[in-house]
Amino acid sequence: MSFASSLLPLADVDFAEANWLLVVKSLVIFAVILGLVPLILLLERKLLGRFQARYGPNRVGPYGLLQPLADVLKLLSKESYKPEAAVPVLWAIAPALVILSATATLAIIPFGDTVDDKVGLYGIDVSIGILYAFAFGSISFYGLLLGGWASGSKYSFMGGMRSAAQLISYEISQGLALLGVIMMSGSLSLVTIVEQQEQQIWFVIPQFVGFIIFMVAGFAETNRPPFDLPEADAELVSGYNTEYGGMRFGSYFMAEYMEMIVVSGIAAAMFLGGWNLPFGIHTPALVGVLVMLAKIVLLICFFIWVRATLPRLRYDQLMSLGWKVLLPLATLNVLVTAVLVVVL
């Protein structure tokens, strides 16, 4: 037996161990994010109450802390209803596609550095990290459009068409906004981009324009106010999710908050140094997780602040902003960054 063949069992053991470790990390990250979603929902309702000079939830549990649990139980206990005009299979699959999109994208967000040079505090680190995020993020487009069309309702269909046009329009600007960071770092891996900001300035300083464009496009991609036109109550009743109830509606609702975490996580990793503190201060791996979560929570508070402050745009204003303002500005930012990278 050759020396190489004698090493095969050892290689199989290492490969199996790495796979199990990857599965465990993925489950832990998903559990943490799943636990954060109801807490973010409570945080939003509390902050909106303070912004609007009212109390917010304060009845269920001490200080209203059990309100998210009551909301989940309410959705779980609702009767499952399907409209007569709906296409049954496609109508049921649509919310699952949105959840799949948000969950798969969470895998590339780096929450911390490696521990003992063995275990990275992230799901996966792929060389095409940000392309992976956009690839899976595009699946949510099908979930919204399919849900609107398969419901058999004109309001749902109009909401689905609005969401399709909105996501396509703003995804281009969002991708171009990240291109400047990619050119400066020379990598598509979010882990590598965060590591490069450890000894350098955070990319939000040279790429401030790209950061603003990314965040504005992030509001549109997550259907958050003032860009919540696919769910406009005033003219569409509720948009693409009008005919959904119970946990199918809850799936759309939960996916929106998971996508907020995804957008905030990508912004924190690519622009705000990820798990690093400013001025090159070294952070241990577990402390870095808290730093990263704090940045994500602050960006989510910014989402909530904008919701409480700005009114909803008209749909023509929404599309004009995307195509006539953000897209040319993002393209100009890429061109200027390319010139500076080559020259300097």
CORWOWO-V72055 format. One record per run of one state. SS is the DSSP state (A for helix, B for strand, O for the rest). FROM is the first residue (numbers start at 1). TO is the last residue. If there is no record, write none. Layout:
SS_FROM_TO, SS_FROM_TO
//
This chain:
O_1_2, A_3_6, O_7_7, A_8_51, O_52_61, A_62_64, O_65_66, A_67_77, O_78_87, A_88_106, O_107_113, B_114_115, O_116_118, B_119_120, O_121_128, A_129_137, O_138_138, A_139_150, O_151_153, A_154_185, O_186_189, A_190_199, O_200_202, A_203_206, O_207_207, A_208_221, O_222_228, A_229_231, O_232_232, A_233_236, O_237_238, A_239_241, O_242_245, A_246_270, O_271_277, A_278_280, O_281_284, A_285_309, O_310_314, A_315_343, O_344_344
//
